[in-house]
């Protein structure tokens, strides 16, 4: 089919849904200019190139198409914004993702002040074949959208600065990340974000915010306290260029926190306290410049992964983890730890323990192995215990250590030799 004109003579048409297959694609243009009562149009996996009309549309969802133009009959300056949604002033939801042709700049959304969902994200699955959005230029201002609750700009080629969010008091989820591996690699390598001089926007007005993901953008500046975001579940600033300390994050006020990722930045000072975060599942402090003793961790009953490897200057003890019964991954490698504060290993769910390249003496290596052995965990494929590396001592009698042998008999992948 080479196009679609939407008309009706009797009754009302409020919703149009088109979902085609790779062998039966709708192509060409969709013209909805005749139907004033049309509120919603959804087009998935087609060859559609443009949408026009539908001035009263409240929901436009376009995924995996070939869109290179949108226009409303009220659009005064159709070239002022791409995609051309400025004339759709009744829009509440707009999604345009995984598209062959979408690119260019999004200049202004000031007339779309009813929007609660705005989604321009690159789809990682679609991008495996090189098909996806290529928006560039500045991310448009969002300050005129008091109802905005969801915004996703991930995986494009935006530059400049992140938009202010303090007036978006209903914002719950905000995504703006480079989605492929290390910056500058992957099938989307030519579309890396360029927000190098940007800092994390102030979140003081975002008391409903649940998720903020700003990964792999090379952001600079300092972290701000999270005390004004009590509903926060995910705070992800992985692989940026942030500096300063993290001890003032005020995590004690984020009782709904599930994931904190500060991995690969330039943060220094002490590791922040995380006690009594009963919902937290992942804590990533690795590849920074933290120093001093790692704080004790209590009552983190949902914690599955704790990583603070490759900081270099974390000293003192591996904390007592008895308050973390769900722990699966513990990575403390590449620091200056000298002992373990615990006596009983807290979990039989663990799969990955990496304590290599610290300063553990033989007695502590023996004690950790004995505690792991006492859990009865049977190990298996994909399980790892690593106590080796420069600095750590070998266990008593080296390879003949009874605890090590017992672990090997359970199919653990055990490395304790220096």
C-alpha positions in Angstrom: 0.0 0.0 0.0 1.5 3.4 -1.0 -0.5 5.7 1.2 -3.5 6.2 3.4 -6.2 8.9 3.5 -8.3 8.7 6.6 -11.9 9.7 6.0 -15.3 9.1 7.6 -18.8 10.0 6.6 -20.8 8.6 9.5 -20.0 8.5 13.2 -16.7 9.4 14.8 -13.2 8.0 14.3 -11.1 8.6 17.4 -8.3 6.1 17.0 -6.2 4.6 14.2 -3.7 1.8 14.7 -1.4 0.5 11.9 1.0 -2.4 12.7 2.5 -4.0 9.6 5.0 -6.7 8.9 8.2 -6.6 6.9 6.4 -8.3 4.0 3.3 -6.1 3.9 4.3 -2.5 4.6 2.3 0.6 4.3 4.3 3.2 2.5 4.0 6.8 1.5 2.0 9.5 3.3 -0.8 9.4 5.9 -3.3 12.2 5.5 -5.6 12.7 8.5 -6.6 16.3 7.8 -10.3 15.6 7.3 -11.0 13.9 10.7 -11.3 16.7 13.3 -12.3 14.2 16.0 -9.2 11.9 15.5 -7.4 11.8 18.9 -4.9 9.0 18.5 -2.7 7.5 15.8 -0.2 4.7 16.2 2.0 3.4 13.3 4.5 0.6 13.9 6.9 -1.0 11.5 5.8 0.5 8.2 7.3 2.5 5.4 5.3 5.6 6.1 7.2 8.8 5.2 5.0 11.5 6.6 1.9 12.4 8.6 -0.3 15.4 7.9 -3.4 16.8 9.4 -5.0 15.6 12.7 -4.9 19.0 14.3 -6.7 17.7 17.4 -4.5 14.7 17.8 -3.6 14.0 21.5 -1.4 11.0 21.0 1.0 10.3 18.1 3.2 7.1 18.3 5.5 6.4 15.4 8.0 3.5 15.7 10.2 1.8 13.2 9.0 3.8 10.2 10.6 6.0 7.6 9.2 9.4 8.8 10.8 12.5 7.3 8.0 15.0 7.9 5.0 15.8 10.0 2.7 18.7 9.6 -0.5 20.0 11.0 -3.0 22.2 9.2 -2.3 24.9 11.8 1.4 24.8 11.4 2.4 28.4 10.6 6.1 27.8 10.1 6.5 24.1 9.1 10.3 24.3 8.9 10.6 25.8 12.4 10.8 22.4 14.1 11.7 18.9 13.1 9.8 16.8 13.6 7.1 19.3 12.8 4.9 19.0 15.9 4.5 22.6 16.8 1.1 22.8 15.2 -0.2 19.8 17.2 -1.0 21.9 20.2 -3.3 19.3 21.8 -0.7 16.7 21.9 -0.3 14.9 25.3 2.0 12.0 24.0 4.5 12.0 21.2 6.8 9.1 20.4 9.1 9.0 17.4 11.7 6.2 17.6 13.6 3.6 15.6 13.2 5.5 12.4 15.0 5.3 9.1 14.9 9.0 8.3 14.4 11.1 11.4 17.2 13.5 12.0 18.1 17.2 12.2 17.3 19.6 15.0 14.3 19.9 17.3 14.1 23.7 17.7 11.2 24.4 19.9 8.3 22.7 21.7 7.0 25.8 23.4 3.5 25.4 21.8 3.2 21.8 23.0 2.5 22.6 26.6 0.1 19.7 27.2 2.7 17.0 26.7 3.2 14.4 29.4 5.2 11.9 27.3 8.0 12.9 24.9 10.1 10.1 23.4 12.8 10.5 20.8 15.0 7.6 21.9 17.1 5.4 19.7 16.1 1.8 19.9 19.1 -0.4 20.5 17.5 -3.4 18.8 16.6 -1.4 15.7 20.1 0.1 15.7 21.7 -3.3 15.3 20.9 -2.9 11.6 21.8 0.8 11.5 18.2 2.0 11.5 17.4 4.7 13.9 16.9 8.4 14.8 19.8 10.8 14.3 18.6 14.0 16.0 21.2 16.6 16.7 21.6 20.1 18.0 20.3 21.3 21.3 17.8 19.3 23.3 14.7 21.6 23.3 13.6 23.4 26.4 11.0 21.6 28.5 10.1 24.5 30.9 6.7 25.1 29.2 5.5 21.6 29.9 4.1 21.5 33.4 2.5 18.1 32.9 5.6 16.4 31.5 6.2 13.0 33.3 8.3 11.1 30.8 11.1 12.3 28.5 13.7 10.2 26.6 16.3 11.6 24.3 18.8 8.7 24.5 21.0 7.5 21.7 20.9 10.5 19.3 23.6 13.1 18.6 22.5 16.0 20.7 25.0 18.7 21.8 25.0 21.8 24.0 23.5 21.6 27.4 20.9 19.5 29.2 17.6 21.3 29.7 16.5 22.7 33.0 14.1 20.4 34.9 13.2 22.4 38.0 9.9 23.6 36.6 8.8 20.1 35.6 7.2 19.2 38.9 5.4 16.2 37.6 8.5 14.7 35.9 8.9 11.0 36.9 11.4 9.6 34.3 14.2 11.4 32.4 16.6 9.6 30.0 19.4 11.1 28.1 22.2 8.5 27.6 24.5 7.3 24.9 23.3 3.7 24.6 26.2 1.9 23.0 29.1 0.6 25.1 32.1 2.8 25.4 31.6 6.3 24.0 32.6 6.4 20.3 32.2 2.7 19.7 29.5 0.5 18.4 27.3 0.7 15.3 26.1 4.2 16.3 29.6 5.5 16.9 29.2 8.5 14.6 26.2 9.7 16.7 27.9 10.2 20.0 26.5 12.8 22.4 28.5 16.0 22.9 27.5 17.5 26.2 31.0 17.8 27.5 30.6 21.1 29.3 27.3 20.3 30.8 26.5 19.7 34.5 23.7 17.6 35.9 20.6 19.9 36.0 19.2 20.9 39.4 16.5 18.6 40.6 15.2 20.8 43.4 11.7 21.0 41.9 11.4 17.3 40.9 9.9 15.8 44.0 8.1 13.1 41.9 11.3 12.0 40.0 11.8 8.2 40.0 14.4 7.7 37.3 17.2 9.9 36.0 19.7 8.3 33.6 22.5 10.4 32.2 25.1 7.8 31.3 28.1 8.1 28.9 27.7 11.8 28.2 31.0 13.1 29.5 29.2 15.5 31.8 31.3 17.7 34.1 30.7 19.5 37.3 29.7 18.2 40.8 27.0 16.0 42.2 24.1 17.8 43.9 22.2 16.5 47.0 19.3 14.2 46.2 17.4 15.3 49.3 14.6 16.9 47.2 13.9 13.6 45.3 12.3 11.3 47.9 10.7 9.1 45.2 14.0 8.4 43.4 14.6 4.8 42.4 17.4 5.0 39.8 20.2 7.6 39.7 22.6 6.6 36.9 25.5 8.9 35.9 27.8 6.1 34.7 30.9 7.1 32.7 31.0 10.9 32.9 33.6 13.3 34.0 32.1 14.4 37.3 34.3 15.6 40.1 34.1 16.5 43.8 32.7 14.4 46.6 29.6 12.2 46.9 29.3 12.2 50.7 26.7 15.1 50.5 24.3 13.2 48.2 21.9 12.8 51.2 21.0 9.2 50.3 19.3 8.7 53.6 16.3 10.6 52.2 16.0 8.3 49.2 14.3 5.4 50.9 12.9 4.1 47.5 16.4 4.0 45.9 17.0 0.8 43.9 20.0 1.6 41.8 22.9 4.1 42.3 25.6 4.1 39.6 28.5 6.5 40.0 30.8 4.2 38.0 33.7 5.7 35.9 33.8 9.3 37.1 36.4 11.4 39.0 34.7 11.4 42.4 36.9 11.7 45.5 36.5 11.8 49.3 34.7 9.1 51.3 32.2 6.7 50.0 28.7 7.9 51.0 26.7 6.0 53.7 24.0 3.7 52.4 22.7 2.3 55.6 19.0 1.4 55.9 18.3 1.6 52.1 16.1 -1.5 52.3 15.1 -1.3 48.6 18.5 -0.8 47.0 19.7 -3.6 44.7 22.7 -2.1 43.0 25.5 0.2 44.3 28.3 1.0 41.9 31.1 3.2 43.2 33.8 1.7 41.1 36.5 3.4 38.9 36.6 6.7 40.9 39.1 8.2 43.3 37.3 7.4 46.6 39.6 7.1 49.7 39.5 6.2 53.3 37.6 3.4 55.0 34.5 1.9 53.4 31.5 2.6 55.7 29.7 -0.2 57.4 26.6 -1.4 55.6 23.5 -2.3 57.6 20.0 -3.3 56.7 20.4 -3.3 52.9 18.2 -6.4 52.7 17.6 -6.2 48.9 21.2 -5.4 47.9 22.4 -7.8 45.1 25.5 -6.0 43.7 28.1 -3.9 45.5 31.0 -2.7 43.5 33.8 -0.3 44.6 36.7 -1.8 42.7 39.5 0.2 41.1 39.4 3.2 43.4 42.9 2.5 44.7 42.8 4.3 48.0 40.0 2.5 49.9 41.7 1.3 53.1 40.8 -0.7 56.2 38.2 -3.4 56.2 35.9 -5.2 53.8 32.7 -4.3 55.6 30.6 -6.8 57.6 27.9 -7.7 55.0 25.6 -9.6 57.3 22.9 -7.0 56.7 22.9 -7.9 53.0 21.3 -11.4 52.8 20.5 -11.0 49.0 24.1 -10.2 47.9 25.2 -11.9 44.7 28.1 -9.8 43.5 30.8 -8.2 45.6 33.7 -6.5 43.8 36.4 -4.8 46.0 39.4 -5.4 43.8 42.2 -3.0 43.3 42.2 -1.1 46.6 44.2 -1.3 49.9 42.0 -3.4 52.1 43.7 -5.3 54.9 41.0 -7.3 56.6 37.3 -8.3 56.7 35.0 -7.1 59.5 32.6 -10.0 59.2 32.6 -13.6 60.6 29.8 -15.3 58.6 29.3 -14.9 54.9 25.8 -13.2 54.6 24.3 -15.0 51.6 24.1 -18.3 49.8 23.0 -16.5 46.6 26.4 -15.0 45.8 28.0 -15.7 42.4 30.9 -13.3 42.1 33.4 -12.3 44.8 36.4 -10.3 43.7 38.9 -9.1 46.3 42.1 -9.5 44.3 44.9 -6.9 44.3 44.4 -5.7 47.9 46.6 -6.1 51.0 45.0 -9.1 52.7 47.3 -11.3 54.8 47.2 -15.0 54.7 45.0 -15.2 57.8 42.3 -13.1 56.2 42.4 -15.0 53.0 42.0 -18.2 54.9 39.1 -16.7 57.0 37.2 -15.5 53.9 37.6 -18.9 52.2 36.4 -20.7 55.3 33.3 -18.4 55.6 32.4 -18.9 52.0 32.9 -22.7 52.3 30.6 -22.7 55.4 27.7 -21.4 53.4 27.3 -24.6 51.4 27.1 -22.7 48.2 27.8 -25.2 45.3 29.1 -22.8 42.7 29.0 -23.9 39.1 29.5 -22.4 35.7 29.8 -18.6 35.8 30.6 -18.5 39.5 33.9 -16.8 40.6 35.9 -16.3 43.7 39.1 -14.3 43.2 41.5 -13.5 46.0 44.6 -13.3 43.9 46.6 -10.4 42.6 49.5 -8.3 43.8 49.3 -7.5 47.5 47.1 -10.4 48.8 48.8 -13.4 50.4 48.2 -17.0 49.3 46.1 -19.1 51.6 47.7 -21.5 54.0 49.7 -24.2 52.1 48.8 -22.6 48.8 47.0 -25.0 46.5 46.6 -27.7 49.1 44.5 -25.4 51.3 41.5 -27.5 52.5 39.0 -24.7 52.1 40.2 -23.9 48.6 40.1 -27.6 47.6 36.6 -27.9 49.1 35.4 -25.0 47.0 37.0 -26.5 43.9 35.2 -29.7 44.5 31.9 -27.8 44.4 32.8 -26.5 40.9 33.8 -23.0 42.0 36.2 -21.1 39.8 38.7 -20.2 42.5 41.8 -18.1 42.1 43.8 -17.5 45.3 47.3 -17.6 44.1 49.5 -14.5 44.0 
